[in-house]
Amino acid sequence: MKTGFIEGCVDSHASALAACRGGADRLELCANLAIGGTTPSPALFRQVRRDCAVPVNVLIRPRFGDFLYSEMEVEEMEESVRLFRDLGANGVVLGALTPEGRLDEAVMARLTNAAGGLDVTLHRAFDMTRDPMEALEAAVGLGCRTILTSGQAGDALAGAETLRALSARAGGRIEIMAGCGVRKENIREIHRRTGVAVFHTTGRRGPADSGMVYRKAGVSMGLPSLSEYEVWRTDEAEFRACAEIVHGLGGEA
């Protein structure tokens, strides 16, 4: 990708449509983005692939939390990779770590083998590794096409120095995609400081209020810090603003 490219990170049909209408070049389809994203349902994938005319990559993550997986979880991920491959996914987005904070190359090899010829993106498990350059070389060796990363920082702008170093080290062997905290206000600055022209964003503006009229106080269905009456979705206008900036970058540092 030599020119600006933007991937929409979405976890619903409504968000997928908003990102596509807003100019997404590709989607990463997830579930449960409020907890960092998990594997979406086949039903949602079928809806999105039917109604969105852009490639769809699928997050393969069985649960919230760390990226140290049990054998049963790896088996589950392998099965999910095969399922979405057979359903027509463009690619899969995955990652697994060892207890020592290195890329688990054995698990990754099992998952990439299950993917067959699909594009493979190493997700932000990369940002939890102890040595980003070591992890980059491992990802190249495994045949990953893309690394999604914030530069091992709280957001992509804060990680700009590492993102630039990663892009230089990659040398075109693997794509470095900047993600986390990417907004229309900072895309140009991230690009200027890193040379990266491939971006990943939800394009969300803020939570929408639930349509519920009756609201039960004092009861939570999940994490107490998350309101049951806020709905987070991609905002079409917000995403379009991001996409217009990204597409105007021309891939120049």
Kinemage of the C-alpha trace (Angstrom):
@kinemage 1
@onewidth
@group {chain A} dominant
@subgroup {mainchain}
@vectorlist {calphas} color= white
{ca met a 1} P 0.000 0.000 0.000
{ca lys a 2} L 1.830 3.091 -1.199
{ca thr a 3} L -1.023 5.539 -0.711
{ca gly a 4} L -3.200 6.317 2.284
{ca phe a 5} L -5.314 3.365 3.404
{ca ile a 6} L -7.899 3.248 6.186
{ca glu a 7} L -9.396 0.250 7.936
{ca gly a 8} L -12.610 0.589 9.899
{ca cys a 9} L -12.770 -1.296 13.181
{ca val a 10} L -16.417 -2.230 13.721
{ca asp a 11} L -18.489 -4.544 15.899
{ca ser a 12} L -21.986 -4.179 14.463
{ca his a 13} L -23.800 -4.101 11.142
{ca ala a 14} L -24.688 -0.426 11.692
{ca ser a 15} L -21.043 0.494 12.294
{ca ala a 16} L -19.895 -1.507 9.285
{ca leu a 17} L -22.311 0.330 7.006
{ca ala a 18} L -21.299 3.706 8.447
{ca ala a 19} L -17.595 2.973 7.903
{ca cys a 20} L -18.181 1.760 4.355
{ca arg a 21} L -20.272 4.792 3.459
{ca gly a 22} L -17.573 6.932 5.058
{ca gly a 23} L -14.843 5.602 2.785
{ca ala a 24} L -13.290 2.586 4.527
{ca asp a 25} L -10.913 0.607 2.334
{ca arg a 26} L -11.337 -2.470 4.502
{ca leu a 27} L -13.098 -3.547 7.677
{ca glu a 28} L -11.874 -5.357 10.742
{ca leu a 29} L -14.984 -7.060 12.072
{ca cys a 30} L -15.114 -7.770 15.806
{ca ala a 31} L -17.547 -8.219 18.639
{ca asn a 32} L -17.456 -6.420 21.984
{ca leu a 33} L -15.135 -3.517 21.198
{ca ala a 34} L -15.913 -2.064 24.618
{ca ile a 35} L -13.646 -4.769 26.077
{ca gly a 36} L -11.042 -4.632 23.317
{ca gly a 37} L -12.750 -6.872 20.794
{ca thr a 38} L -13.530 -10.576 20.508
{ca thr a 39} L -14.421 -12.939 17.658
{ca pro a 40} L -17.680 -11.902 15.954
{ca ser a 41} L -20.523 -14.269 15.146
{ca pro a 42} L -20.796 -15.935 11.726
{ca ala a 43} L -24.260 -14.354 11.405
{ca leu a 44} L -22.827 -10.840 11.754
{ca phe a 45} L -20.053 -11.643 9.294
{ca arg a 46} L -22.571 -12.849 6.713
{ca gln a 47} L -24.624 -9.658 7.093
{ca val a 48} L -21.600 -7.393 6.762
{ca arg a 49} L -20.117 -9.246 3.812
{ca arg a 50} L -23.508 -9.173 2.071
{ca asp a 51} L -24.030 -5.437 2.563
{ca cys a 52} L -20.514 -3.927 2.470
{ca ala a 53} L -18.541 -3.912 -0.763
{ca val a 54} L -15.076 -3.813 0.835
{ca pro a 55} L -12.810 -6.620 2.070
{ca val a 56} L -13.599 -7.880 5.560
{ca asn a 57} L -10.932 -9.137 7.951
{ca val a 58} L -12.126 -10.944 11.069
{ca leu a 59} L -10.732 -10.659 14.579
{ca ile a 60} L -9.931 -14.030 16.117
{ca arg a 61} L -9.857 -13.558 19.884
{ca pro a 62} L -11.807 -15.960 22.088
{ca arg a 63} L -11.971 -13.796 25.202
{ca phe a 64} L -11.111 -10.552 26.919
{ca gly a 65} L -7.763 -10.330 28.712
{ca asp a 66} L -4.216 -11.419 27.990
{ca phe a 67} L -2.934 -13.222 24.900
{ca leu a 68} L -1.625 -16.322 26.662
{ca tyr a 69} L -3.937 -19.076 25.464
{ca ser a 70} L -4.679 -22.598 26.658
{ca glu a 71} L -4.680 -25.525 24.267
{ca met a 72} L -8.478 -25.492 24.167
{ca glu a 73} L -8.492 -21.786 23.331
{ca val a 74} L -5.987 -22.331 20.530
{ca glu a 75} L -8.156 -25.133 19.200
{ca glu a 76} L -11.144 -22.788 19.306
{ca met a 77} L -9.201 -20.107 17.423
{ca glu a 78} L -8.075 -22.581 14.759
{ca glu a 79} L -11.668 -23.622 14.221
{ca ser a 80} L -12.761 -19.980 14.000
{ca val a 81} L -10.048 -19.218 11.428
{ca arg a 82} L -11.196 -22.123 9.260
{ca leu a 83} L -14.838 -21.119 9.632
{ca phe a 84} L -14.314 -17.523 8.494
{ca arg a 85} L -11.948 -18.644 5.739
{ca asp a 86} L -14.717 -20.878 4.395
{ca leu a 87} L -17.279 -18.075 4.765
{ca gly a 88} L -15.200 -15.827 2.498
{ca ala a 89} L -13.217 -13.554 4.809
{ca asn a 90} L -10.448 -11.525 3.204
{ca gly a 91} L -8.206 -12.116 6.191
{ca val a 92} L -7.910 -12.813 9.881
{ca val a 93} L -6.559 -10.669 12.707
{ca leu a 94} L -4.850 -12.583 15.487
{ca gly a 95} L -2.026 -12.814 17.997
{ca ala a 96} L -0.682 -15.036 20.783
{ca leu a 97} L 2.117 -14.530 23.310
{ca thr a 98} L 4.346 -16.666 25.488
{ca pro a 99} L 4.420 -16.131 29.263
{ca glu a 100} L 7.727 -14.290 28.743
{ca gly a 101} L 6.142 -11.681 26.482
{ca arg a 102} L 7.353 -12.928 23.122
{ca leu a 103} L 5.260 -13.802 20.104
{ca asp a 104} L 4.196 -17.441 20.447
{ca glu a 105} L 5.468 -18.606 17.099
{ca ala a 106} L 4.199 -22.162 17.531
{ca val a 107} L 0.621 -21.024 18.162
{ca met a 108} L 0.849 -18.353 15.483
{ca ala a 109} L 2.064 -20.944 12.975
{ca arg a 110} L -0.947 -23.139 13.729
{ca leu a 111} L -3.306 -20.207 13.181
{ca thr a 112} L -1.623 -18.923 10.018
{ca asn a 113} L -1.594 -22.443 8.599
{ca ala a 114} L -5.333 -22.687 9.274
{ca ala a 115} L -5.782 -19.388 7.423
{ca gly a 116} L -4.422 -20.866 4.211
{ca gly a 117} L -3.993 -18.030 1.744
{ca leu a 118} L -5.877 -15.410 3.743
{ca asp a 119} L -4.217 -12.146 4.728
{ca val a 120} L -3.000 -12.306 8.319
{ca thr a 121} L -2.761 -9.241 10.538
{ca leu a 122} L -0.895 -9.460 13.834
{ca his a 123} L -3.091 -7.447 16.189
{ca arg a 124} L -2.127 -5.355 19.182
{ca ala a 125} L -0.862 -8.354 21.115
{ca phe a 126} L 2.236 -6.980 19.393
{ca asp a 127} L 2.073 -3.957 21.694
{ca met a 128} L 2.359 -6.243 24.729
{ca thr a 129} L 5.614 -7.889 23.612
{ca arg a 130} L 8.902 -7.213 25.387
{ca asp a 131} L 10.859 -6.429 22.210
{ca pro a 132} L 8.968 -4.910 19.262
{ca met a 133} L 11.768 -5.455 16.743
{ca glu a 134} L 12.078 -9.113 17.704
{ca ala a 135} L 8.291 -9.479 17.374
{ca leu a 136} L 8.352 -7.767 13.981
{ca glu a 137} L 10.942 -10.222 12.666
{ca ala a 138} L 8.898 -13.129 14.005
{ca ala a 139} L 5.785 -11.798 12.278
{ca val a 140} L 7.670 -11.470 8.993
{ca gly a 141} L 8.919 -15.039 9.329
{ca leu a 142} L 5.375 -16.274 9.936
{ca gly a 143} L 4.139 -14.608 6.753
{ca cys a 144} L 1.942 -11.977 8.402
{ca arg a 145} L 0.992 -9.204 5.997
{ca thr a 146} L 0.288 -6.443 8.529
{ca ile a 147} L 1.086 -5.436 12.108
{ca leu a 148} L -1.561 -3.330 13.862
{ca thr a 149} L 0.202 -1.286 16.504
{ca ser a 150} L 0.154 1.862 18.599
{ca gly a 151} L 3.945 1.735 18.786
{ca gln a 152} L 3.662 0.033 22.194
{ca ala a 153} L 2.201 3.194 23.715
{ca gly a 154} L -1.172 4.325 25.024
{ca asp a 155} L -2.098 5.610 21.571
{ca ala a 156} L -0.510 5.895 18.142
{ca leu a 157} L 0.538 9.516 18.548
{ca ala a 158} L 2.349 8.744 21.811
{ca gly a 159} L 4.008 5.788 20.086
{ca ala a 160} L 5.129 7.789 17.030
{ca glu a 161} L 8.851 7.296 17.589
{ca thr a 162} L 8.488 3.513 17.788
{ca leu a 163} L 6.112 3.484 14.824
{ca arg a 164} L 8.719 5.271 12.717
{ca ala a 165} L 11.416 2.816 13.807
{ca leu a 166} L 9.151 -0.135 13.059
{ca ser a 167} L 8.322 1.195 9.605
{ca ala a 168} L 12.006 1.625 8.848
{ca arg a 169} L 12.836 -1.867 10.133
{ca ala a 170} L 9.963 -3.404 8.160
{ca gly a 171} L 11.435 -2.072 4.940
{ca gly a 172} L 8.363 -3.018 2.951
{ca arg a 173} L 8.444 -6.649 4.107
{ca ile a 174} L 5.338 -6.161 6.266
{ca glu a 175} L 2.810 -3.318 6.541
{ca ile a 176} L 2.783 -1.215 9.688
{ca met a 177} L -0.756 -0.016 10.442
{ca ala a 178} L -1.202 2.674 13.096
{ca gly a 179} L -4.096 2.068 15.459
{ca cys a 180} L -5.461 3.171 18.847
{ca gly a 181} L -6.581 6.735 19.407
{ca val a 182} L -6.504 7.550 15.684
{ca arg a 183} L -8.772 10.550 15.021
{ca lys a 184} L -9.168 13.193 12.376
{ca glu a 185} L -7.345 15.650 14.643
{ca asn a 186} L -4.110 13.638 14.786
{ca ile a 187} L -3.814 11.621 11.569
{ca arg a 188} L -1.648 14.152 9.766
{ca glu a 189} L 0.651 14.505 12.782
{ca ile a 190} L 1.030 10.735 13.168
{ca his a 191} L 1.844 10.501 9.472
{ca arg a 192} L 4.301 13.384 9.631
{ca arg a 193} L 6.161 11.888 12.570
{ca thr a 194} L 6.134 8.252 11.419
{ca gly a 195} L 5.761 8.078 7.654
{ca val a 196} L 2.952 5.550 8.217
{ca ala a 197} L 0.039 5.968 5.798
{ca val a 198} L -2.063 2.974 6.848
{ca phe a 199} L -4.528 3.684 9.647
{ca his a 200} L -7.054 1.783 11.752
{ca thr a 201} L -9.912 3.540 13.530
{ca thr a 202} L -13.411 3.018 14.868
{ca gly a 203} L -14.473 6.480 13.694
{ca arg a 204} L -16.598 6.873 16.795
{ca arg a 205} L -17.569 10.316 18.033
{ca gly a 206} L -19.034 9.350 21.396
{ca pro a 207} L -21.753 7.160 22.877
{ca ala a 208} L -25.309 7.417 21.640
{ca asp a 209} L -28.071 7.294 24.200
{ca ser a 210} L -30.006 4.050 24.419
{ca gly a 211} L -33.558 3.943 23.136
{ca met a 212} L -34.707 2.398 26.402
{ca val a 213} L -37.366 4.437 28.180
{ca tyr a 214} L -37.562 2.286 31.301
{ca arg a 215} L -34.146 2.019 32.964
{ca lys a 216} L -33.435 -0.304 35.869
{ca ala a 217} L -31.181 1.367 38.403
{ca gly a 218} L -28.513 -0.537 40.312
{ca val a 219} L -28.270 -3.523 37.955
{ca ser a 220} L -25.323 -4.129 35.636
{ca met a 221} L -25.067 -6.805 32.967
{ca gly a 222} L -21.292 -6.510 32.613
{ca leu a 223} L -18.421 -4.361 33.774
{ca pro a 224} L -19.782 -1.857 36.337
{ca ser a 225} L -17.780 0.903 34.661
{ca leu a 226} L -19.810 0.536 31.454
{ca ser a 227} L -23.298 1.981 31.224
{ca glu a 228} L -26.055 -0.304 29.999
{ca tyr a 229} L -27.660 2.727 28.360
{ca glu a 230} L -24.867 3.919 26.083
{ca val a 231} L -24.444 2.592 22.546
{ca trp a 232} L -21.083 3.011 20.836
{ca arg a 233} L -21.170 3.004 17.035
{ca thr a 234} L -19.081 4.296 14.151
{ca asp a 235} L -20.186 7.762 13.107
{ca glu a 236} L -20.339 8.067 9.314
{ca ala a 237} L -19.363 11.740 9.212
{ca glu a 238} L -16.492 11.199 11.636
{ca phe a 239} L -15.189 8.252 9.665
{ca arg a 240} L -15.504 10.140 6.391
{ca ala a 241} L -13.437 12.997 7.811
{ca cys a 242} L -10.722 10.519 8.798
{ca ala a 243} L -10.852 8.751 5.436
{ca glu a 244} L -10.551 11.984 3.450
{ca ile a 245} L -7.417 12.912 5.379
{ca val a 246} L -5.884 9.445 5.030
{ca his a 247} L -6.644 9.208 1.311
{ca gly a 248} L -5.012 12.575 0.792
{ca leu a 249} L -1.712 11.526 2.350
{ca gly a 250} L -0.296 9.889 -0.767
{ca gly a 251} L 1.924 7.661 1.331
{ca glu a 252} L 4.614 10.297 1.700
{ca ala a 253} L 6.558 10.718 4.914
